[in-house]
Amino acid sequence: MNLKVIAFDADDTLFVNEPYFQETEQKFCVMMSDYLSNQGLSQELFKTEVDNLHLYGYGIKGYTLSMIEAAMKISNNTLSVEVIGKIIDLGKELLQRPIELLDGVEETLKALQGKYKLIVATKGDLKDQQRKLHDSGLGIYFHHIEVMADKQEVNYEKLLKRLEIESKEFFMIGNSLKSDVLPVLGIGGYAVHIPFHTTWEHEKISHKVDHPNFRTVDKITDVLEILL
């Protein structure tokens, strides 16, 4: 490998994210329990969220709007202003959750800094991702932070063009096979998957990945054996 850029996903690769969304969903289900079962509420929220991705993109603000929309559907537009306010508060709580770094993250970044150009390539709300990277103290390690509208092959191709590198010089590290691995392999780059203990349903795939440019590791520090 003749790598120049090592890219890291942010949420559930550098710091905890999905468990916070799951906690918020549980609170939403309790709030709306008079209307449907927890399973029914979760299904309606997920469907609404996915249907809105092309409008809102990824992140907490879009999620909050989808919670409000799902609640209005479920209640047949009878939801009180007070409950809508409580849903908005759930979104604000999410936006203010403390940063919880995953084990080995800073150790890995320190070891790679200066040997490669390190960047963040993630999805979500721009302001929220900037806040998390600032509050985490990790911003000092990165040459570039890219908050992407989506993580399809075309999005990565645009990123590589901005970085002025070829795909064979790009190495992506993340917890999502769908977003962090498959598109990068598809354009000729390298990718490592670090499974997280929980994954958003929309990021799951049903097949195994078998590719010469692909590896799975148990923890983030394991990438040092590959890169150093």
C-alpha positions in Angstrom: 0.0 0.0 0.0 1.1 3.5 -0.8 -1.3 5.3 1.4 -1.4 9.1 1.9 -4.7 9.7 3.7 -6.2 7.7 6.6 -9.9 8.6 7.1 -11.9 7.9 10.3 -15.7 7.8 10.6 -16.8 9.7 13.7 -19.9 8.2 15.3 -19.4 4.9 17.0 -15.8 4.8 15.6 -14.3 7.6 17.6 -17.0 8.2 20.1 -20.3 6.7 21.3 -23.4 7.7 19.3 -26.0 5.1 18.4 -26.7 4.1 22.1 -27.8 7.7 22.7 -30.3 7.5 19.9 -31.6 4.2 21.2 -32.1 5.8 24.6 -34.0 8.7 23.0 -36.2 6.2 21.1 -37.1 4.4 24.3 -38.1 7.8 25.8 -40.2 8.5 22.7 -41.9 5.1 23.0 -42.8 5.8 26.7 -44.2 9.2 25.7 -46.4 7.7 23.0 -47.3 4.4 24.7 -51.0 5.2 24.8 -51.2 4.8 21.0 -49.1 1.8 20.0 -46.8 -0.9 21.3 -43.1 -0.2 21.6 -42.4 -2.3 18.5 -45.1 -0.4 16.5 -43.8 2.9 17.6 -40.2 2.0 16.7 -41.2 0.8 13.3 -43.2 3.9 12.5 -40.4 6.2 13.7 -37.8 4.2 11.6 -39.9 4.4 8.5 -40.5 8.1 8.9 -36.8 8.7 9.5 -35.7 6.8 6.4 -38.4 8.4 4.2 -37.0 11.8 5.3 -33.3 11.1 4.7 -33.5 12.7 1.2 -34.9 15.9 2.8 -33.1 16.2 6.1 -30.0 14.1 5.7 -28.4 12.4 8.7 -28.2 13.7 12.2 -30.1 14.8 15.3 -32.1 17.7 13.8 -33.6 15.5 11.1 -34.2 12.8 13.7 -36.1 15.2 15.9 -38.3 16.4 13.0 -39.0 12.7 12.2 -40.0 12.0 15.8 -42.5 14.9 15.6 -43.9 13.7 12.2 -44.2 10.1 13.4 -45.9 11.2 16.6 -48.4 13.3 14.6 -49.2 10.3 12.3 -49.5 7.9 15.2 -51.9 10.2 17.1 -53.9 11.1 14.0 -52.8 14.7 14.4 -54.2 15.0 17.9 -50.9 15.4 19.7 -50.8 18.3 22.1 -48.4 21.2 21.9 -47.0 20.1 25.3 -46.0 16.7 23.9 -44.5 18.2 20.8 -42.4 20.4 23.1 -41.2 17.4 25.0 -40.1 15.7 21.7 -38.2 18.8 20.8 -36.6 18.6 24.3 -35.5 15.0 23.5 -33.7 16.3 20.5 -32.0 19.1 22.4 -30.9 16.5 25.0 -29.3 14.5 22.3 -27.4 17.6 21.0 -26.0 18.2 24.4 -24.9 14.6 25.4 -21.3 14.5 26.7 -18.6 13.0 24.5 -17.6 9.4 25.4 -14.4 8.4 23.5 -14.1 4.8 22.6 -11.1 2.9 24.0 -7.8 3.3 22.2 -8.9 6.2 19.9 -6.5 8.8 21.1 -3.6 6.3 21.4 -4.2 5.3 17.7 -4.4 8.9 16.5 -1.2 9.9 18.3 0.6 6.9 16.8 -0.5 7.8 13.2 -0.1 11.5 13.5 2.7 12.8 11.3 3.0 9.5 9.4 -0.2 10.0 7.3 -2.6 12.8 6.6 -5.5 12.1 9.1 -9.0 13.2 8.3 -12.6 12.7 9.5 -15.1 11.5 7.0 -18.5 11.3 8.6 -22.3 12.0 8.2 -24.6 14.0 10.4 -25.2 17.6 11.3 -22.3 19.9 10.5 -22.6 21.9 13.7 -23.1 18.9 15.9 -20.1 17.0 14.4 -17.9 20.0 14.8 -19.0 20.4 18.5 -18.3 16.7 19.2 -14.8 16.9 17.6 -14.0 20.1 19.5 -15.3 18.8 22.8 -13.6 15.5 22.4 -10.2 17.2 22.1 -9.6 15.1 18.9 -9.7 18.0 16.5 -5.9 18.6 16.9 -5.1 15.3 15.2 -7.0 15.9 11.9 -5.9 17.7 8.8 -9.4 17.9 7.4 -12.9 17.3 8.6 -15.5 16.3 6.0 -19.2 16.1 7.1 -20.7 14.3 4.1 -24.3 14.5 2.9 -24.2 10.7 2.3 -21.5 8.0 2.0 -22.0 6.7 -1.5 -19.2 6.1 -4.0 -19.9 9.5 -5.6 -19.4 11.2 -2.2 -16.1 9.5 -1.7 -15.0 10.3 -5.2 -15.7 14.0 -4.6 -13.7 13.8 -1.3 -10.7 12.3 -3.0 -10.8 15.0 -5.7 -10.7 17.7 -3.0 -7.8 15.9 -1.3 -6.0 15.5 -4.6 -5.3 11.8 -4.1 -6.1 8.6 -5.9 -8.3 5.9 -4.5 -5.4 3.6 -3.9 -3.9 6.2 -1.6 -7.0 6.3 0.6 -7.7 4.2 3.7 -11.1 4.3 5.5 -11.8 3.2 9.1 -15.3 2.9 10.4 -18.0 0.8 12.1 -20.5 0.6 9.2 -20.0 -1.9 6.3 -22.6 -0.1 4.3 -21.3 3.4 4.6 -17.6 3.1 5.5 -16.5 0.0 3.7 -18.5 -0.9 0.6 -18.4 2.5 -1.2 -14.6 2.8 -0.6 -13.9 -0.7 -1.9 -16.1 0.1 -4.9 -13.9 3.0 -5.9 -10.6 1.2 -5.4 -9.6 2.3 -1.9 -8.8 0.4 1.3 -11.2 -0.1 4.2 -11.2 -1.5 7.8 -14.3 -2.4 9.7 -14.4 -2.1 13.5 -17.7 -3.6 14.6 -19.6 -1.6 17.3 -21.9 -3.5 19.7 -25.0 -1.9 18.2 -25.8 -0.7 14.7 -28.6 1.5 13.3 -30.9 -0.7 11.3 -30.4 1.4 8.2 -26.7 0.7 8.2 -27.0 -3.1 8.3 -26.2 -5.3 5.3 -27.2 -8.9 4.8 -24.1 -10.3 3.1 -20.4 -10.8 4.0 -17.7 -8.7 2.5 -14.9 -10.5 0.8 -12.3 -8.2 -0.9 -8.5 -8.0 -1.0 -8.5 -4.4 0.2 -10.7 -5.2 3.2 -10.0 -6.2 6.8 -12.0 -6.5 10.0 -10.4 -5.8 13.4 -11.7 -6.1 16.9 -10.6 -2.7 18.2 -9.2 0.6 16.7 -5.7 0.1 18.0 -5.5 -3.1 15.8 -5.2 -0.8 12.7 -1.7 0.1 13.9 -0.5 -3.4 13.0 -1.7 -2.7 9.5 -0.5 0.9 9.1 2.8 1.0 11.0 
